[in-house]
Amino acid sequence: MWDDRTEHWQGRSVITIQGHPIAIEYWPLLYRYGGDQQWKGTKSRWTDYRDIILRYRQGNPDQFWAEFSVDGERMKFTSIVQKLRDTRKSAHRDIEQRACKMYGPEFDAHFTYRR
């Protein structure tokens, strides 16, 4: 359901246009076309699905569920999303610390944060 270019595509989607299923990866285009306010309400959930799918496809299903199970029980969607966020934040902190060490006092001259 995520994309229509891999073996995972089964030709089904909750969004269809004139009978053609629309893969999730294209949903931002549809929502933006319909107006920015619609996308603002959907973007966070779409990003969560994207992150889970990207992680799921890094290995096989057994590897995914080995990482995202507790005491043999599969974690729920929200818990998986939170674990992925925590992992990403930790990796970003590590990169930042290495860059700080590498650039020293010139770090702020080379890097900025914009939200």
N, CA, C and O atoms as a DFTB+ gen file, in Angstrom:
460 C
 N C O
     1  1       0.812      -1.182       0.000
     2  2       0.000       0.000       0.000
     3  2       0.865       1.260       0.000
     4  3       0.396       2.327      -0.396
     5  1       2.135       1.149       0.444
     6  2       2.983       2.334       0.525
     7  2       3.351       2.867      -0.857
     8  3       3.114       4.037      -1.158
     9  1       3.922       2.019      -1.685
    10  2       4.304       2.494      -3.018
    11  2       3.849       1.486      -4.059
    12  3       3.478       0.359      -3.729
    13  1       3.880       1.892      -5.289
    14  2       3.390       1.030      -6.367
    15  2       4.524       0.529      -7.255
    16  3       4.292       0.118      -8.392
    17  1       5.760       0.562      -6.732
    18  2       6.910       0.155      -7.530
    19  2       7.617      -1.094      -6.997
    20  3       8.627      -1.512      -7.562
    21  1       7.111      -1.684      -5.939
    22  2       7.783      -2.847      -5.354
    23  2       6.830      -4.029      -5.281
    24  3       5.643      -3.927      -5.590
    25  1       7.388      -5.141      -4.865
    26  2       6.574      -6.351      -4.729
    27  2       5.547      -6.233      -3.602
    28  3       4.639      -7.058      -3.500
    29  1       5.687      -5.211      -2.760
    30  2       4.746      -5.031      -1.651
    31  2       3.407      -4.455      -2.111
    32  3       2.400      -4.586      -1.417
    33  1       3.400      -3.829      -3.262
    34  2       2.171      -3.221      -3.775
    35  2       1.163      -4.300      -4.121
    36  3       1.469      -5.234      -4.862
    37  1      -0.028      -4.170      -3.589
    38  2      -1.083      -5.148      -3.849
    39  2      -2.257      -4.537      -4.596
    40  3      -3.310      -5.159      -4.735
    41  1      -2.065      -3.302      -5.081
    42  2      -3.117      -2.670      -5.870
    43  2      -4.327      -2.250      -5.070
    44  3      -5.427      -2.141      -5.612
    45  1      -4.129      -2.008      -3.752
    46  2      -5.243      -1.581      -2.896
    47  2      -4.849      -0.316      -2.147
    48  3      -3.691      -0.142      -1.766
    49  1      -5.814       0.556      -1.942
    50  2      -5.597       1.764      -1.164
    51  2      -6.940       2.283      -0.685
    52  3      -7.971       2.061      -1.320
    53  1      -6.915       2.977       0.441
    54  2      -8.161       3.568       0.929
    55  2      -8.524       4.806       0.114
    56  3      -9.667       5.260       0.160
    57  1      -7.571       5.355      -0.630
    58  2      -7.847       6.479      -1.530
    59  2      -7.766       5.981      -2.968
    60  3      -6.765       5.391      -3.377
    61  1      -8.818       6.221      -3.721
    62  2      -8.830       5.881      -5.144
    63  2      -9.288       7.105      -5.932
    64  3     -10.075       7.917      -5.446
    65  1      -8.785       7.216      -7.143
    66  2      -9.229       8.276      -8.045
    67  2      -9.692       7.595      -9.320
    68  3      -8.921       6.929     -10.011
    69  1     -10.957       7.778      -9.609
    70  2     -11.594       7.149     -10.765
    71  2     -11.266       5.655     -10.829
    72  3     -10.951       5.118     -11.891
    73  1     -11.347       5.002      -9.680
    74  2     -11.141       3.557      -9.598
    75  2      -9.696       3.114      -9.505
    76  3      -9.435       1.915      -9.406
    77  1      -8.741       4.040      -9.534
    78  2      -7.319       3.704      -9.453
    79  2      -6.819       3.929      -8.033
    80  3      -6.912       5.042      -7.516
    81  1      -6.287       2.880      -7.393
    82  2      -5.781       3.048      -6.028
    83  2      -4.538       3.943      -6.010
    84  3      -3.685       3.857      -6.893
    85  1      -4.451       4.796      -4.999
    86  2      -3.335       5.730      -4.865
    87  2      -2.444       5.268      -3.712
    88  3      -2.883       5.197      -2.564
    89  1      -1.197       4.957      -4.031
    90  2      -0.245       4.513      -3.009
    91  2      -0.002       5.636      -2.002
    92  3      -0.042       6.815      -2.355
    93  1       0.248       5.265      -0.753
    94  2       0.398       6.233       0.329
    95  2       1.497       7.253       0.051
    96  3       1.362       8.420       0.421
    97  1       2.579       6.832      -0.593
    98  2       3.674       7.772      -0.821
    99  2       3.238       8.989      -1.632
   100  3       3.894      10.028      -1.575
   101  1       2.143       8.879      -2.385
   102  2       1.658       9.997      -3.201
   103  2       0.623      10.861      -2.484
   104  3       0.218      11.896      -3.012
   105  1       0.194      10.460      -1.311
   106  2      -0.843      11.200      -0.611
   107  2      -0.482      12.660      -0.352
   108  3      -1.363      13.514      -0.446
   109  1       0.785      12.993      -0.028
   110  2       1.084      14.415       0.178
   111  2       0.729      15.267      -1.039
   112  3       0.263      16.398      -0.894
   113  1       0.945      14.732      -2.225
   114  2       0.598      15.484      -3.440
   115  2      -0.904      15.744      -3.505
   116  3      -1.337      16.837      -3.870
   117  1      -1.686      14.743      -3.154
   118  2      -3.142      14.902      -3.192
   119  2      -3.613      15.913      -2.155
   120  3      -4.421      16.794      -2.448
   121  1      -3.100      15.772      -0.946
   122  2      -3.535      16.676       0.119
   123  2      -3.107      18.108      -0.143
   124  3      -3.862      19.037       0.145
   125  1      -1.926      18.304      -0.677
   126  2      -1.470      19.664      -0.967
   127  2      -2.286      20.274      -2.098
   128  3      -2.567      21.473      -2.097
   129  1      -2.662      19.444      -3.057
   130  2      -3.492      19.925      -4.163
   131  2      -4.838      20.390      -3.637
   132  3      -5.400      21.373      -4.121
   133  1      -5.355      19.670      -2.635
   134  2      -6.666      19.987      -2.074
   135  2      -6.641      21.169      -1.116
   136  3      -7.702      21.672      -0.748
   137  1      -5.496      21.615      -0.711
   138  2      -5.387      22.730       0.229
   139  2      -4.452      22.375       1.369
   140  3      -4.441      21.242       1.851
   141  1      -3.681      23.339       1.787
   142  2      -2.643      23.109       2.788
   143  2      -3.202      22.650       4.133
   144  3      -2.556      21.863       4.825
   145  1      -4.368      23.116       4.511
   146  2      -4.912      22.777       5.818
   147  2      -5.173      21.280       5.960
   148  3      -4.987      20.724       7.043
   149  1      -5.598      20.626       4.894
   150  2      -5.824      19.183       4.950
   151  2      -4.525      18.450       5.236
   152  3      -4.497      17.522       6.045
   153  1      -3.446      18.862       4.575
   154  2      -2.170      18.170       4.751
   155  2      -1.620      18.377       6.154
   156  3      -1.034      17.453       6.718
   157  1      -1.787      19.547       6.727
   158  2      -1.296      19.803       8.078
   159  2      -1.878      18.805       9.072
   160  3      -1.185      18.368       9.991
   161  1      -3.116      18.451       8.899
   162  2      -3.754      17.509       9.806
   163  2      -3.351      16.064       9.577
   164  3      -3.539      15.230      10.463
   165  1      -2.811      15.751       8.435
   166  2      -2.486      14.374       8.060
   167  2      -0.984      14.103       8.073
   168  3      -0.569      12.949       8.181
   169  1      -0.180      15.131       7.967
   170  2       1.259      14.978       7.784
   171  2       1.923      14.142       8.878
   172  3       2.740      13.272       8.576
   173  1       1.591      14.390      10.116
   174  2       2.233      13.678      11.223
   175  2       1.993      12.171      11.127
   176  3       2.926      11.379      11.264
   177  1       0.759      11.786      10.895
   178  2       0.435      10.354      10.804
   179  2       1.096       9.743       9.581
   180  3       1.600       8.622       9.652
   181  1       1.106      10.448       8.469
   182  2       1.747       9.960       7.248
   183  2       3.233       9.722       7.504
   184  3       3.784       8.706       7.081
   185  1       3.880      10.656       8.197
   186  2       5.301      10.529       8.515
   187  2       5.548       9.311       9.401
   188  3       6.537       8.602       9.218
   189  1       4.666       9.068      10.349
   190  2       4.802       7.886      11.211
   191  2       4.752       6.601      10.384
   192  3       5.579       5.709      10.569
   193  1       3.787       6.508       9.478
   194  2       3.696       5.327       8.613
   195  2       4.943       5.181       7.753
   196  3       5.478       4.083       7.599
   197  1       5.403       6.301       7.193
   198  2       6.599       6.265       6.349
   199  2       7.801       5.711       7.127
   200  3       8.539       4.862       6.625
   201  1       7.983       6.201       8.350
   202  2       9.128       5.765       9.153
   203  2       9.048       4.279       9.484
   204  3      10.058       3.576       9.431
   205  1       7.865       3.802       9.822
   206  2       7.706       2.376      10.125
   207  2       7.982       1.533       8.889
   208  3       8.676       0.519       8.969
   209  1       7.451       1.942       7.765
   210  2       7.642       1.168       6.536
   211  2       9.102       1.148       6.125
   212  3       9.616       0.107       5.713
   213  1       9.779       2.289       6.231
   214  2      11.202       2.315       5.894
   215  2      11.992       1.356       6.783
   216  3      12.874       0.645       6.300
   217  1      11.682       1.335       8.071
   218  2      12.386       0.431       8.990
   219  2      12.015      -1.029       8.691
   220  3      12.882      -1.903       8.713
   221  1      10.756      -1.289       8.418
   222  2      10.282      -2.639       8.126
   223  2      11.012      -3.227       6.921
   224  3      11.334      -4.415       6.893
   225  1      11.266      -2.380       5.931
   226  2      11.901      -2.847       4.695
   227  2      13.424      -2.933       4.780
   228  3      14.070      -3.359       3.823
   229  1      14.002      -2.535       5.907
   230  2      15.454      -2.657       6.064
   231  2      15.887      -4.107       6.262
   232  3      17.058      -4.432       6.070
   233  1      14.994      -4.943       6.626
   234  2      15.298      -6.356       6.835
   235  2      14.119      -7.196       6.394
   236  3      13.482      -6.919       5.377
   237  1      13.839      -8.221       7.170
   238  2      12.671      -9.042       6.883
   239  2      11.689      -8.923       8.043
   240  3      12.040      -8.369       9.085
   241  1      10.472      -9.427       7.889
   242  2       9.476      -9.281       8.954
   243  2       9.941      -9.842      10.304
   244  3       9.661      -9.248      11.345
   245  1      10.638     -10.962      10.297
   246  2      11.107     -11.534      11.569
   247  2      12.069     -10.592      12.284
   248  3      12.003     -10.441      13.504
   249  1      12.953      -9.964      11.532
   250  2      13.898      -9.014      12.129
   251  2      13.161      -7.800      12.695
   252  3      13.479      -7.326      13.785
   253  1      12.184      -7.306      11.954
   254  2      11.410      -6.161      12.415
   255  2      10.710      -6.488      13.731
   256  3      10.802      -5.726      14.693
   257  1      10.014      -7.620      13.769
   258  2       9.251      -7.952      14.964
   259  2      10.144      -8.366      16.123
   260  3       9.730      -8.260      17.278
   261  1      11.340      -8.829      15.851
   262  2      12.276      -9.122      16.937
   263  2      12.665      -7.814      17.633
   264  3      12.814      -7.773      18.854
   265  1      12.825      -6.763      16.854
   266  2      13.194      -5.462      17.417
   267  2      12.015      -4.768      18.083
   268  3      12.193      -4.045      19.063
   269  1      10.811      -4.985      17.557
   270  2       9.643      -4.258      18.040
   271  2       8.638      -5.173      18.742
   272  3       7.429      -5.077      18.532
   273  1       9.165      -6.051      19.570
   274  2       8.346      -6.910      20.423
   275  2       8.893      -6.842      21.838
   276  3      10.090      -6.654      22.053
   277  1       7.993      -6.998      22.797
   278  2       8.380      -7.022      24.207
   279  2       7.800      -8.290      24.819
   280  3       6.588      -8.505      24.800
   281  1       8.681      -9.125      25.361
   282  2       8.261     -10.405      25.964
   283  2       7.417     -11.230      24.997
   284  3       6.431     -11.852      25.393
   285  1       7.813     -11.227      23.728
   286  2       7.134     -12.028      22.714
   287  2       5.865     -11.421      22.158
   288  3       5.236     -12.014      21.282
   289  1       5.469     -10.252      22.645
   290  2       4.254      -9.599      22.153
   291  2       4.632      -8.392      21.300
   292  3       5.442      -7.561      21.710
   293  1       4.046      -8.304      20.120
   294  2       4.339      -7.202      19.209
   295  2       3.887      -5.871      19.792
   296  3       2.805      -5.750      20.368
   297  1       4.750      -4.879      19.625
   298  2       4.434      -3.537      20.105
   299  2       3.314      -2.935      19.246
   300  3       3.134      -3.302      18.085
   301  1       2.582      -2.018      19.839
   302  2       1.524      -1.299      19.122
   303  2       2.144      -0.183      18.287
   304  3       3.300       0.190      18.486
   305  1       1.366       0.334      17.361
   306  2       1.806       1.361      16.425
   307  2       2.499       2.525      17.139
   308  3       3.612       2.905      16.776
   309  1       1.837       3.089      18.156
   310  2       2.369       4.263      18.853
   311  2       3.703       3.960      19.520
   312  3       4.603       4.800      19.507
   313  1       3.843       2.784      20.097
   314  2       5.093       2.407      20.751
   315  2       6.217       2.242      19.737
   316  3       7.362       2.606      20.007
   317  1       5.893       1.698      18.580
   318  2       6.903       1.541      17.523
   319  2       7.363       2.916      17.054
   320  3       8.561       3.155      16.899
   321  1       6.414       3.818      16.829
   322  2       6.753       5.171      16.394
   323  2       7.657       5.843      17.429
   324  3       8.647       6.478      17.065
   325  1       7.329       5.709      18.706
   326  2       8.130       6.341      19.753
   327  2       9.533       5.749      19.813
   328  3      10.505       6.482      19.993
   329  1       9.649       4.446      19.667
   330  2      10.966       3.820      19.680
   331  2      11.805       4.284      18.487
   332  3      13.001       4.537      18.631
   333  1      11.189       4.395      17.322
   334  2      11.902       4.893      16.148
   335  2      12.352       6.340      16.353
   336  3      13.465       6.704      15.973
   337  1      11.495       7.160      16.949
   338  2      11.870       8.561      17.224
   339  2      13.039       8.627      18.198
   340  3      13.982       9.393      18.000
   341  1      12.967       7.818      19.251
   342  2      14.047       7.809      20.240
   343  2      15.368       7.376      19.608
   344  3      16.418       7.948      19.896
   345  1      15.309       6.371      18.752
   346  2      16.512       5.889      18.064
   347  2      17.077       6.976      17.156
   348  3      18.288       7.196      17.118
   349  1      16.204       7.648      16.436
   350  2      16.632       8.715      15.530
   351  2      17.237       9.886      16.311
   352  3      18.262      10.435      15.907
   353  1      16.605      10.270      17.431
   354  2      17.136      11.356      18.253
   355  2      18.524      11.012      18.788
   356  3      19.417      11.859      18.804
   357  1      18.696       9.786      19.218
   358  2      19.992       9.354      19.734
   359  2      21.057       9.414      18.642
   360  3      22.175       9.871      18.882
   361  1      20.708       8.952      17.448
   362  2      21.654       8.993      16.327
   363  2      22.001      10.435      15.972
   364  3      23.155      10.739      15.671
   365  1      21.016      11.322      16.005
   366  2      21.262      12.729      15.696
   367  2      22.158      13.370      16.745
   368  3      23.027      14.177      16.414
   369  1      21.949      13.012      18.020
   370  2      22.815      13.537      19.085
   371  2      24.255      13.087      18.888
   372  3      25.189      13.867      19.073
   373  1      24.430      11.816      18.509
   374  2      25.777      11.292      18.261
   375  2      26.466      12.048      17.130
   376  3      27.641      12.399      17.234
   377  1      25.731      12.294      16.056
   378  2      26.289      13.040      14.918
   379  2      26.653      14.455      15.350
   380  3      27.718      14.966      15.001
   381  1      25.767      15.078      16.105
   382  2      26.030      16.436      16.571
   383  2      27.282      16.479      17.450
   384  3      28.114      17.373      17.299
   385  1      27.417      15.529      18.355
   386  2      28.586      15.501      19.242
   387  2      29.881      15.303      18.452
   388  3      30.892      15.938      18.750
   389  1      29.853      14.430      17.453
   390  2      31.048      14.237      16.621
   391  2      31.389      15.503      15.850
   392  3      32.558      15.868      15.730
   393  1      30.360      16.176      15.325
   394  2      30.604      17.421      14.593
   395  2      31.144      18.497      15.530
   396  3      32.047      19.244      15.152
   397  1      30.608      18.588      16.737
   398  2      31.105      19.564      17.715
   399  2      32.576      19.309      18.013
   400  3      33.382      20.236      18.080
   401  1      32.904      18.051      18.189
   402  2      34.293      17.691      18.473
   403  2      35.185      18.003      17.269
   404  3      36.298      18.503      17.433
   405  1      34.705      17.714      16.078
   406  2      35.490      17.921      14.861
   407  2      35.728      19.413      14.588
   408  3      36.845      19.811      14.256
   409  1      34.676      20.240      14.729
   410  2      34.771      21.650      14.387
   411  2      35.154      22.536      15.571
   412  3      35.561      23.683      15.388
   413  1      35.022      22.002      16.773
   414  2      35.396      22.769      17.966
   415  2      34.658      24.085      18.049
   416  3      33.448      24.137      17.832
   417  1      35.389      25.171      18.368
   418  2      34.736      26.471      18.551
   419  2      34.125      27.043      17.269
   420  3      33.334      27.984      17.331
   421  1      34.478      26.492      16.124
   422  2      33.921      26.979      14.860
   423  2      32.601      26.297      14.499
   424  3      32.025      26.581      13.449
   425  1      32.124      25.413      15.352
   426  2      30.889      24.662      15.073
   427  2      29.736      25.588      14.691
   428  3      29.087      25.385      13.665
   429  1      29.480      26.606      15.521
   430  2      28.346      27.505      15.281
   431  2      28.486      28.295      13.986
   432  3      27.485      28.718      13.408
   433  1      29.695      28.493      13.533
   434  2      29.905      29.215      12.279
   435  2      29.545      28.344      11.057
   436  3      29.247      28.867       9.983
   437  1      29.577      27.019      11.235
   438  2      29.318      26.099      10.125
   439  2      27.910      25.516      10.120
   440  3      27.396      25.134       9.068
   441  1      27.280      25.447      11.307
   442  2      25.980      24.778      11.415
   443  2      24.971      25.689      12.091
   444  3      25.301      26.415      13.028
   445  1      23.747      25.642      11.609
   446  2      22.650      26.382      12.215
   447  2      21.448      25.466      12.324
   448  3      21.405      24.406      11.700
   449  1      20.492      25.869      13.102
   450  2      19.242      25.125      13.239
   451  2      18.101      26.043      12.820
   452  3      17.982      27.168      13.306
   453  1      17.288      25.563      11.939
   454  2      16.139      26.329      11.483
   455  2      14.906      25.456      11.598
   456  3      14.915      24.305      11.162
   457  1      13.863      25.986      12.171
   458  2      12.625      25.211      12.299
   459  2      11.555      25.837      11.472
   460  3      10.429      25.340      11.439
